[in-house]
């Protein structure tokens, strides 16, 4: 436990360095899966590590060791972590649990509100057109989900570009992109060091939807032009989307969001990315090491508790 318990914490410091290469070089669907799994596994593992360290501090106090029939004196002698480290871990653990629970509660409320909102929207083939001159388009998850497009956006795009827009937004619903974003943000809520991974997931789901639109239309260059055109229109005439969609998707209009649009356009104008097995293998190795070290630390704590049993 002296080493294993710290490995997930160390890897959470290094993992953000791999977020950009995964997002930029790996096929978007695979990148999304790998980034989401990394955020979730590392967020969980670091929380467990903090909990294990906190327990080693708790059993040093006779008042807390007594109910567990542990020897506080033996724990002080055999404990692999300094008391100060255990106390800091306990404070960080409390903050991590609080932030993760807060994020989970807010996300659950948002998704429920979105599902109810989508169910109440009259739609034709899952499409809702709203009267709004501001160019806007977004997907609302639900049973079923809805694609919402403003009249301003429809007037901005020609017929082919509208098909690209709908293919992009429907990909968000069909591929459950909101779930990937939510899981990555959950991991980052437990461990703020993982926020670059969650940010990368919001980008890769857009790239995933872009690639689906390109596959549906067979014209990557036209999709790139549509992404740029929609972004320019939204930037010049910003609008406001319903609160539920904003909270779920993280910005006003995924297709037209101003953030990483140049990167998305450049990726569409280049040949499609491959699966990049080296990056995938490296990510899988990091996750395996994280899981094994966490299990090893938990086993070591079990042995410690047996050793200090009164």
Wavefront OBJ file of the C-alpha trace (Angstrom):
o trace
v 0.000 0.000 0.000
v 2.936 2.314 0.556
v 3.283 2.688 -3.227
v 0.173 1.218 -4.827
v -2.245 3.639 -3.175
v -0.465 6.610 -4.737
v -0.300 5.271 -8.299
v -3.858 6.362 -9.304
v -3.105 9.830 -7.916
v 0.103 10.005 -9.954
v -1.605 8.765 -13.117
v -4.350 11.375 -12.736
v -1.601 13.999 -12.945
v -0.229 12.468 -16.145
v -3.487 11.471 -17.861
v -4.429 15.001 -19.036
v -1.257 15.017 -21.133
v -2.777 12.292 -23.294
v -6.168 13.951 -23.745
v -5.171 16.123 -26.701
v -3.321 13.378 -28.642
v -6.290 11.022 -28.244
v -8.760 13.684 -29.352
v -6.638 14.844 -32.294
v -5.171 11.612 -33.679
v -7.628 8.843 -32.871
v -10.891 7.951 -34.601
v -13.539 10.045 -32.752
v -15.757 7.195 -31.578
v -12.836 5.249 -30.129
v -11.337 8.435 -28.655
v -14.627 9.207 -26.926
v -14.799 5.733 -25.395
v -11.169 5.853 -24.240
v -11.382 9.363 -22.787
v -14.653 8.654 -21.012
v -13.352 5.391 -19.560
v -10.168 7.146 -18.441
v -12.042 9.934 -16.665
v -14.409 7.502 -14.988
v -11.817 4.907 -13.944
v -9.252 7.443 -12.748
v -11.887 9.504 -10.959
v -13.163 6.421 -9.156
v -9.698 5.061 -8.400
v -8.385 8.313 -6.949
v -11.475 8.600 -4.756
v -10.910 5.040 -3.502
v -7.228 5.817 -2.869
v -8.140 8.855 -0.809
v -10.582 6.716 1.138
v -7.944 4.078 1.860
v -5.495 6.707 3.067
v -8.163 8.326 5.233
v -8.967 4.973 6.875
v -5.324 4.500 7.866
v -5.586 7.781 9.750
v -8.905 6.995 11.414
v -7.736 3.739 12.970
v -4.994 5.597 14.838
v -7.533 7.208 17.145
v -8.648 4.950 20.023
v -12.199 6.295 19.913
v -12.551 5.203 16.282
v -10.439 2.059 16.457
v -12.422 0.628 19.370
v -15.679 -0.149 17.478
v -13.657 -2.030 14.859
v -11.677 -3.933 17.486
v -8.430 -2.504 16.187
v -5.366 -1.598 18.191
v -4.691 2.108 17.794
v -1.168 1.652 19.172
v -0.351 -1.044 16.613
v -1.883 1.065 13.851
v 0.357 4.003 14.779
v 3.381 1.703 14.559
v 2.466 -0.183 11.350
v 0.518 2.431 9.421
v 2.187 2.995 6.021
v 1.012 6.627 5.726
v 1.852 9.670 7.808
v -1.031 11.000 9.879
v -0.867 14.347 8.097
v -1.205 12.588 4.739
v -4.196 10.618 5.989
v -5.903 13.762 7.288
v -5.355 15.632 4.015
v -6.682 12.602 2.136
v -9.786 12.642 4.322
v -10.437 16.292 3.537
v -9.914 15.745 -0.184
v -12.169 12.678 -0.052
v -14.981 14.701 1.497
v -14.646 17.361 -1.181
v -14.559 14.755 -3.971
v -17.661 12.955 -2.729
v -19.519 16.229 -2.280
v -18.651 17.498 -5.765
v -19.461 14.174 -7.432
v -22.796 13.889 -5.627
v -23.662 17.481 -6.513
v -22.810 16.906 -10.178
v -24.766 13.622 -10.265
v -27.846 15.247 -8.741
v -27.774 18.207 -11.117
v -27.223 15.964 -14.137
v -30.089 13.666 -13.147
v -32.431 16.639 -12.743
v -31.335 18.071 -16.082
v -31.784 14.820 -17.991
v -35.207 14.283 -16.428
v -36.278 17.808 -17.339
v -34.959 17.341 -20.876
v -36.822 14.060 -21.310
v -40.070 15.650 -20.152
v -39.486 18.672 -22.381
v -38.769 16.474 -25.398
v -41.868 14.362 -24.783
v -44.067 17.464 -24.813
v -42.677 18.826 -28.072
v -44.770 18.164 -31.193
v -42.400 16.788 -33.782
v -42.315 15.361 -37.261
v -39.815 12.499 -37.549
v -38.189 13.713 -34.324
v -37.662 17.250 -35.667
v -38.948 20.361 -33.919
v -38.789 23.729 -35.679
v -38.990 26.790 -33.439
v -39.700 30.346 -34.549
v -36.481 32.138 -33.773
v -34.393 34.305 -36.075
v -31.212 33.412 -34.190
v -29.463 30.506 -35.986
v -29.542 27.596 -33.578
v -29.741 23.799 -33.523
v -29.385 21.224 -30.776
v -30.450 17.750 -29.679
v -32.519 17.018 -26.568
v -32.268 13.450 -25.246
v -35.478 11.737 -24.242
v -37.814 8.847 -25.031
v -37.782 9.668 -27.839
v -35.274 12.476 -28.217
v -35.812 15.562 -30.320
v -33.719 17.606 -32.722
v -34.604 21.284 -32.350
v -33.771 23.735 -35.145
v -34.596 27.420 -35.320
v -36.073 29.046 -38.409
v -33.026 31.294 -38.431
v -30.748 28.299 -38.896
v -32.968 26.811 -41.609
v -32.900 30.103 -43.524
v -29.097 30.222 -43.215
v -28.495 26.794 -44.762
v -29.394 25.350 -48.132
v -31.132 21.987 -48.549
v -27.953 19.880 -48.542
v -26.583 21.732 -45.541
v -29.847 21.145 -43.679
v -29.488 17.420 -44.241
v -25.963 17.610 -42.858
v -27.222 19.534 -39.839
v -29.928 16.962 -39.119
v -27.516 14.054 -39.597
v -25.131 15.666 -37.110
v -27.782 16.305 -34.457
v -29.412 12.902 -34.870
v -26.021 11.287 -34.384
v -25.889 12.890 -30.933
v -29.138 11.169 -30.023
v -28.473 7.822 -31.689
v -24.999 7.463 -30.156
v -26.029 8.685 -26.667
v -23.374 11.379 -26.663
v -24.945 13.068 -23.651
v -24.147 9.940 -21.596
v -20.449 10.061 -22.525
v -20.266 13.741 -21.600
v -22.058 13.119 -18.295
v -19.807 10.199 -17.297
v -16.630 12.105 -18.151
v -17.821 15.111 -16.170
v -18.693 12.836 -13.254
v -15.111 11.557 -13.151
v -13.787 15.117 -13.396
v -16.106 16.223 -10.578
v -14.512 13.622 -8.294
v -11.025 14.621 -9.440
v -10.634 18.133 -10.902
v -7.268 17.136 -12.382
v -9.251 15.158 -14.968
v -11.142 18.141 -16.346
v -9.030 18.186 -19.554
v -10.350 14.684 -20.274
v -13.957 15.816 -19.835
v -13.293 18.825 -22.072
v -11.785 16.533 -24.698
v -14.921 14.352 -24.619
v -17.132 17.351 -25.439
v -14.915 17.844 -28.504
v -14.733 14.206 -29.610
v -18.499 13.725 -29.493
v -18.791 16.660 -31.896
v -16.155 15.087 -34.124
v -18.035 11.784 -33.879
v -21.228 13.494 -35.021
v -19.328 15.293 -37.802
v -17.993 11.979 -39.090
v -21.469 10.426 -38.975
v -22.799 13.347 -41.012
v -19.936 12.927 -43.491
v -20.679 9.207 -43.800
v -24.389 9.896 -44.315
v -23.826 12.506 -47.026
v -20.620 11.150 -48.565
v -19.055 14.630 -48.758
v -16.560 15.533 -46.028
v -15.727 18.882 -47.620
v -19.392 19.915 -47.700
v -19.772 18.952 -44.033
v -16.701 21.052 -43.196
v -18.188 24.045 -45.010
v -21.507 23.563 -43.228
v -19.829 23.467 -39.817
v -17.965 26.680 -40.593
v -21.028 28.393 -42.062
v -23.238 27.515 -39.113
v -20.562 28.657 -36.652
v -20.183 31.997 -38.410
v -23.943 32.558 -38.478
v -24.318 31.687 -34.789
v -21.407 33.967 -33.872
v -22.866 36.928 -35.734
v -26.390 36.447 -34.379
v -26.208 34.566 -31.055
v -29.443 33.064 -29.787
v -30.615 31.325 -26.672
v -31.596 27.675 -26.469
v -33.836 26.098 -23.847
v -32.140 25.647 -20.490
v -32.320 21.854 -20.515
v -30.468 21.559 -23.796
v -27.864 24.056 -22.665
v -27.139 22.110 -19.520
v -26.933 18.771 -21.326
v -24.835 19.731 -24.302
v -22.643 22.265 -22.541
v -23.062 25.039 -25.116
v -25.568 26.732 -27.338
v -25.414 24.825 -30.613
v -23.050 21.824 -30.980
v -22.750 22.117 -34.757
v -22.276 25.868 -34.619
v -20.321 26.217 -31.393
v -17.488 28.694 -31.743
v -14.968 26.772 -29.574
v -13.035 24.105 -31.506
v -14.679 24.719 -34.898
v -11.383 25.349 -36.773
v -10.035 22.033 -35.461
v -13.196 20.234 -36.530
v -13.101 21.787 -39.988
v -9.425 20.894 -40.414
v -10.137 17.300 -39.362
v -12.967 17.017 -41.881
v -10.769 18.344 -44.679
v -8.090 15.773 -43.841
v -8.371 12.005 -44.392
v -10.385 10.186 -41.696
v -8.437 9.269 -38.587
v -7.553 5.652 -37.926
v -7.893 3.779 -34.665
v -4.256 4.479 -33.707
v -3.610 1.201 -31.863
v -0.577 2.536 -29.974
v -2.610 5.275 -28.298
v -5.429 2.846 -27.587
v -3.017 0.299 -26.116
v -1.299 2.952 -23.982
v -4.646 4.112 -22.612
v -5.725 0.539 -21.867
v -2.414 -0.059 -20.089
v -2.876 3.030 -17.912
v -6.395 1.933 -16.970
v -5.224 -1.606 -16.195
v -2.398 -0.301 -13.982
v -4.877 1.979 -12.229
v -7.299 -0.855 -11.520
v -4.585 -3.266 -10.371
v -2.876 -0.738 -8.102
v -6.201 0.206 -6.507
v -7.016 -3.448 -5.896
v -3.527 -4.010 -4.462
v -3.876 -1.020 -2.127
v -7.272 -2.253 -0.924
v -5.793 -5.709 -0.277
v -2.894 -4.175 1.653
v -5.324 -2.200 3.793
v -7.225 -5.414 4.513
v -3.990 -7.028 5.688
v -3.223 -3.970 7.839
v -6.621 -4.118 9.499
v -6.081 -7.807 10.226
v -2.657 -7.037 11.718
v -4.000 -4.326 14.039
v -6.978 -6.369 15.114
v -7.178 -6.207 18.903
l 1 2 3 4 5 6 7 8 9 10 11 12 13 14 15 16 17 18 19 20 21 22 23 24 25 26 27 28 29 30 31 32 33 34 35 36 37 38 39 40 41 42 43 44 45 46 47 48 49 50 51 52 53 54 55 56 57 58 59 60 61 62 63 64 65 66 67 68 69 70 71 72 73 74 75 76 77 78 79 80 81 82 83 84 85 86 87 88 89 90 91 92 93 94 95 96 97 98 99 100 101 102 103 104 105 106 107 108 109 110 111 112 113 114 115 116 117 118 119 120 121 122 123 124 125 126 127 128 129 130 131 132 133 134 135 136 137 138 139 140 141 142 143 144 145 146 147 148 149 150 151 152 153 154 155 156 157 158 159 160 161 162 163 164 165 166 167 168 169 170 171 172 173 174 175 176 177 178 179 180 181 182 183 184 185 186 187 188 189 190 191 192 193 194 195 196 197 198 199 200 201 202 203 204 205 206 207 208 209 210 211 212 213 214 215 216 217 218 219 220 221 222 223 224 225 226 227 228 229 230 231 232 233 234 235 236 237 238 239 240 241 242 243 244 245 246 247 248 249 250 251 252 253 254 255 256 257 258 259 260 261 262 263 264 265 266 267 268 269 270 271 272 273 274 275 276 277 278 279 280 281 282 283 284 285 286 287 288 289 290 291 292 293 294 295 296 297 298 299 300 301 302 303 304 305 306 307 308 309 310
